[in-house]
Amino acid sequence: MPLIKQIYEAVEAGHLIQPFTTQDLKDWMKKMNIVKDEGCEYAPSSIDAILSNSNKKNAPTSNLNIKILQSRRNEGGKNEYWF
């Protein structure tokens, strides 16, 4: 299952609270043992990329990711994301 779909389902189930930061997402992935289909961990850069590539602020782009995330910078200077 694509990572963005897993993130969406985690939000819908209440396992990941919106808005979430990249660190919140990485912590959730570690806690829930979210790995690629072949069983290896996601590289930190690929987690950052899926958030960026799915962000509505980054449209249009040449990648095929669906733009479904909203984002803003919080008071701490970190990006927060939500559906």
Steps between C-alpha positions, in 0.01 A plus 500: 500500500640844416635693797269798446200266518633348824540850643145591398360184658697564821353850520147369435544236772634759747847345522666811357365835614466792259680721441811283515863588446756294316637389837151397619468291186842340541424420866167341401668298225759367745239420767272322251788335309395654168734368232508470122321209335829313471556535876773764522468835677425822316799732468448831682537682169223292343265589787577868445448454127157336530380787718637758259376320190150460647475864610246717319745791524733316263262476206545467212800270492614222273468231768190281500412539869148616575507840668291436812693660787471853632792652687615798700800595710433487875634741761804277548585532131408141414261402221167357612284291268134399488248355258 
